[in-house]
Amino acid sequence: MKQQNIPYKIYLTEDQMPKKWYNLRADMKNKPAPLLNPATHEPMSFDDLRPVFCDELIRQELDDTTAYFDIPDDILSFYKMYRPSPLIRAYCLEEKLKTPAKIYYKFEGNNTSGSHKLNSAIAQAYYAKHQGLRGVTTETGAGQWGTALAMACAYLGLDCKVFMVKGSYEQKPFRREVMRTYGASVTPSPSEETQVGRDLLARFPGTTGSLGCAISEAVEAAASRDGYRYVLGSVLNQVMLHQSIIGLEAKTAMDLYGVKPDVIIGCAGGGSNLGGLIAPFMGQQLRGEAQYRFIAVEPASCPSLTRGVFAYDFCDTGMVCPLAKMYTLGAGFIPSPNHAGGLRYHGMSPTLSQLRADGLLEARSVIQTDVFEAAEQFARVEGILPAPESSHAIKAAMDEAIRCRETGEEETILFGLTGTGYFDMVAYEKFHNHQMSDYIPTDEELQKSFDQLPRI
């Protein structure tokens, strides 16, 4: 069907909202490799994971055959506060770029947490509450996940303990204060509060930290407190499941107007946003119903998909979490302190990693000054100040649109705008003052990290 009469913003009605999450793994011929016990190297069982995760989340994590999971009514009610999120036609950006391409973006910034992270935060908090737990612990990098979880826990009356990557804790004090406003306690990581934190500080004095460090601290903190479990904002299958609502809404909205994207683009750190956006479209492709191009965009300073190795690795720097087979830079990899654009995890979702290994997912890396330049151009014509993470996808979408201008192809591009950048003004300030630099790790630096990978 030809695109016509497409409004600037497409909103679904309440009745059109998805009532189920979609499990992409059910349609994958090559399933993601299982999580392994770090001590025995045997696949993790339900009982192995119980000390760390909530029971229902473990069931979701281990299930790679059930295609759809009902969204509980209480979560659907919460979603109605900010969902459905709009699918927006970027008419102004198209005109600015003078491209024949049609550009759409799914905007996930219309909630207090400012990002897509709330989709999974409320689900994980809900299952913790229904298990009778007192609270949860977690890590956060740029702060979107910690903010979302703090909001969800406040809504449900749960305690929330957040370990925030030290570099972000210092760069983004207002994000920290939003978390505290919602009642969460926020600790810069690595810290003196856990044994793994103390060990890391001893090994790397003055380190600005990493998501891997913060994960280790959050897991230790949960394990040492009765009635607590650890929850996480990306990477694992349970999170990808909850984030599928992004792609399900986007596909429903596009189908209503007869729009089929040719290229689907998302930023990629741990993979939850990208995985959620592409899920129903990738499912179609896996079932032989349609063809798309899928592009993951990551920072050149933390290039797991483009320069990492596909191998089993620890999910955390402290090496206490399960081993996951993923594209990884090594659990000990710490991004350069000048890295301001988020997406700083050392590995990638096992599901997305398998899709990448199977040739179903393209990957590209971009330097951060180019990312912020694209973000500024987007803000000036589309009226939204984008998060640096999302701006990686914006950069790639603009590049694809320019390619269409040069070739004359009238392709349709869909990308995910995962959140807003109003708490990232220190980074924008550095960009505007020409104080932002680009850093790309050398092959020698990465090899040192690869040499520390576990031998499986």
N, C-alpha and C positions, 0 to 999 in steps of 0.2 A: 504494500500500500504506500502511496506517495505521501510524504510529509506535507501537511497543509494546515493553515490556521492554528499554528502552534503558539500557545500563550507564552508569555515571558516566564511565568512560574506555573508549574503543574502540581497541584495538590490532590492527593487521593481523598476520598471521603472516608469517614470512620468505618463504614461497611466494607470498603475496599482494602483496608489494612490487612496485612498478613496475620493469620492466626496461628501459624506454625513456623518454626525455624527449619531451614533446609540444611541437611548434612551432606555436603559435597562428597565426602569420602564414600558414601553409598554407591555413587556412580563411577568411582575411580577403579579402573582395571588393576592398576598397580597401587595398592594401598600404602599409606605412609608406614614406615617401619615402626615397630612397637617401641615404647619407652623401655629402657633397660635399668635394672637395679644396679647402682654404681658399685656395689660390693661383689655381686655374683655374676653380673652381666647377663642375667636371665630376664625375660620380659616381666614388666611390673604387673602384678595382679591387683585386683580390687583391694585386698587386705594390705598389700604393700603400700598403697597410696592413701589409705585411710588416716594415718597420722598427719598428713599434710593437707588434703583437700576434703571438701564436703562430700558426703556420700553420693548425692544425686549428680554432682558435677563429675565425680569419678565415672559413674555409669555413662554419662555423655562422652567423657574423654575416651573411653575404651570401645565405644560402639561405632563400628565402621560399616554397618549394614543397614541400619534404620535410616530411611531417607528423610523423614519428617518427624519432628518433636512438637507436641502441642505446647504453646506458650501459655503458662498459667494465667488465669483470669486476673489475679492481682498484679502481675507484671504488665498485662495488656492495659489495665487501668492506669498504671503509672506511665506507660508509653504515651497515653493520650494527652499527657501534659505537654509533650513536645513533638509527638509524631502524629501523622506522617510528616516527614521532612520534605521540603520542596525539591523537585527536579527543575532546574533552571536552564533555559536556553540563553546562551551567552551571545545575544545579538550584538551587543556593543563591542565585545572582544572580536567577534567575527569581522565587524566593520573596520575596527582598528587594524587588524591584521590583513585586511583585504583578501580574505581567503574564501574560496568556494565551499570549504568545509563547514559543516554544521556542528556546533560545539554545545554540549550539554554538561552540566555538573550537578551532582547530588550533594546538597548542602546539609551538613550535619552539625552546624554551629548554633542552631536555635534552641539552646538550653543553657542553664547557668554554668554547667561544667565546660561549655564551649566546644565540645567535640563529640565524636561518635562513641566515645568510651562509656557513656552512660548506658548504652544498650546492653552491655554485658555486666556493668557494675550492679545494676538493679537486679539482674538475674542471679548473680553470685551472692549478693547480700540476701536475697529472698531465700535461697536454698540454705544459707547459713542460719537464718532466723528460724526456718521451719525445722531445722535439725536441733534447735534448742541451744545454739551456741551463744556465747556472750559477746564475741567480737571477732574481728579478722585483722590480719596484718597483710601488708603489701609493699611493693616497691613502686616508685614512679620516676620517670626521667624528666621530661620537660614539664610535667605536672598535670597534664590533662587526665590521666588515669587516676591519680591520687585525688584530684578534685571530684571526679565522677563518683569514685567509691565513697568519699566522705559525704557527698550529697545523698547517695543511696542509703548509707548506714544511718545518717541522721533521720531519714524518712522512716526507717524501720526500727530505730532505737537500738542499734548495735554500736559497740565500741570500735573505733577504727584507728589503727596504728600504721603510719606511713613512713617508710624510709625513702628519702628523696636524694637522688644523685647530687653530690655536693656541689658540682659545677652549676647545676640548675638551681639548687637551693639558694646559691649566692646571686645568680643572674636574674632570678625571677621571684623576688620576695613577695610580690602581690599574689602570685599563684599560691604560694605557701599560706598567705593570710586568708585566702578563700577557703582552703582546706580547714584551717583553724576555726573559721567562722562556722563551718558545718560541724565542728566538734572533734575533728581528728587531731591527733598528736603527730607532729612532723619532725623527723630527725634527719640531719644531713648524713649521707652515707659515703664512705665508711665512717663508723662511729665507734665510740668507746662502750656502747651499750651491749654489744654482743662479742662473743669470743672471736668469731670470724672477722668482725670489724676491727677488733684490736690487732689481730694477726695481719690484716691487710695494711693497716696504718704503720705497723712495724716494718713491713716489707717495702712499702711505697710511701714514705713520709711526704706529706703535702699533696698527695694525689687528689684529683678532682672527682674521682670515683667513676663508676660505670653502672649500667643496669644490672650486670652480672653480680657486682658487689652488693647492690641493694637487695637483690633477690635472696642472696645468701643470708643476709641479716634478717630479712622478713621471715624466711623459713625458720631460722633458729628462734626468733622471737615467738613465733606461733607454737613451735614444738615445746617451748619452755613454759607455756601458760595454759592452765586448764580452761577448757571451753573456748579455745581459739583455733582457727584454721587459717591457712595461707590462701589468698586469692591473687590472681594475676590478670594483667590487662591485655595480653597479646600472646602470640606464639602458639599456645596449645589448642587442641581441637575444640575443646569446650567453648573457648572464646570465639573461635571462628564460627561456630554454630550460632551463637547469639547474634553475632554481627551480620549474619546472612539476611537479617531484616532490611539492611541497607539495599542490597542488590534486589531482593524480592520486591520492595517498594519501587525501585527504579525501573525494573522490568515491567511491572504492572502499569506504571505511568506511561512508559514508552509504547507498550502494546495498545493502550487506549487511543493513541494518536498515530498508530501505524509506523512507529519509528523503530528501526533496527540499527544499533550501533555497529560500525565496522571495527573500531578500535576502542578498547576499554583500558583506562589507565588509572593506576593508584600509586601513592607513595608507599614505600615498604621499609619498615623498621623491624618489627617482629612479625607483622603480616596480618593483623586482625582487620584493619580497614580494607586493605586490598582484597583479602580473602572474602570478606563480607560482601564487597561490591561485585566481585566477579562470580560469586557462587552459582546463582541460577543460570547465568550465561554459560559458564564453564560446564555446568551440568548438561545443558543442551548440546554442547559440542561433544562431550563424552558419550552422549547417547546417539550421536550422529544426526541430530535435528537441525543444527545450524553451525556456521563457521564464524569465528571472530579472531581478532588479534588481541592478545592480552599483554600489557606492558607494566612491569614493576619498576619503579624509579627509586633509587636509593642515593644517599650521599657518597661522594667519592672518598670522603674521609672515613667511612665505615661501610665498605663495599662487600658485604657478605655474599650476595647473589652473583656479583660480577667477578669477584676475585677470590672468594672463599673456596673451601673444599667441601664436597658432599661426603660427610663422615659422621660417625657418632661422636658427640661431644657433650660435656657437661652444660646444663642450662644456666649455671651460675659460676661465678668466679671462685667461690669457696668450695666448690666441688662436693656439695652435699645433696644436690637435687638429682633426679633421674637423668640418665643419658638419653639424648634424642638424636636421631639421624637427621641432619639438616645441613644446609650450606652455612658454614661457620668460619669465622676468623680466629677461632680459639677462645676458650672461656677466659683466658687471661688478657685478651685484647682490651685496651682502654683507649677510646678515641682521643685525638688531640684536644688540649684545652681550648683551642680556638674554634672548635666545632660548635656552632650556635643553632643549628637547624633541626635538632632532635634526631629521631631515627638512629639511636646510638647503641642498639643491642648488637651483640657479637654474632648472633645467629639468626636464622629465619625459620618461620613456621615449618614443621615437618611436612605438612600438607602442601604448602606452596613449594617447598624444596623438591618434593617428589614430582610435582607438575613441571617444575623447571628442568629436572633431570630427564623427564619424558619428552621434552621439547614442546610443551604446551604453553609455556610462559616465557616471554621475552624479558630481559632485564637490561637496564642501563643505569649508569651512575652519572651524577652531575655535581659540579663544584658549587659551593655555597654562595659565592658572589653572583653567579648566574641565577641561582634560585631566588635570591632576594631581589635581583633586578626584575625577574619575571613577576614576583609577588607585587612589586611596586607598580608595574604596568597594569596588572590585573586590577589592583585596588583603584587605580585612576579611572578605569572605564566601567568596572562592574560594581563599584560601590561597596565592596566587602574587603576588609583588611584580613588577608588570609594568614593562617598559622604557617610558620616556616616549614613544618612537615608537609602540609598540603601543597605548599608551593613547589615542591619537587614534582608533583603531578601536574601542576599548572605549567611548569617549564616544559615538560614533555608534551603536553597537549598543545602548547603554542608551537613547539617544533614540528609536530605532526601537521598542524594547520598551515604552517609556512610551507612545508613539503607539498601539501595539496595546492597551495597557491602557485608553486613552481611547476607542478606537473599537470595542473588543471583538474585533478581528481576531486570529485564532490563526495568525499567520505563523511561519515557521521562519527564524531568523537564523543565519548563519554568519559568523564573523570570524576574522581571523588574529591570533594572539598571537605576535609574532615573536621575543620574547626576554624576558629578565629584567632587572630594574632595580637589581641589587645594586651596580653600579658608578656609579649615578646618584644617590647619596645626597646629594651637594652640592645638586643641584637639589631633591630632596625636602626637604632641610633649609630651603632658601630658601622653599619653599612653606609649610612648617609654621610658619616664623618670620614669615610675612607680608611677606617681602622680595622676593617674585616679583611682577613687574608684567607687564602685557600691552602689546605694541607692535604696531600695525598700520600698515604703510607707507601714506603718503598717495598719492593719484593723481598728485600732482606729482612725488613721489620716484620712483614707478614710471615715469612718462613720461620722466624724465631718462635712465633706464636703457634704455627702449625706443628712445629717440632714437639710441642707440649701436649698435643692431642692424645687422648687415651688410645691404647692399642686394643682394638676390639677384633 
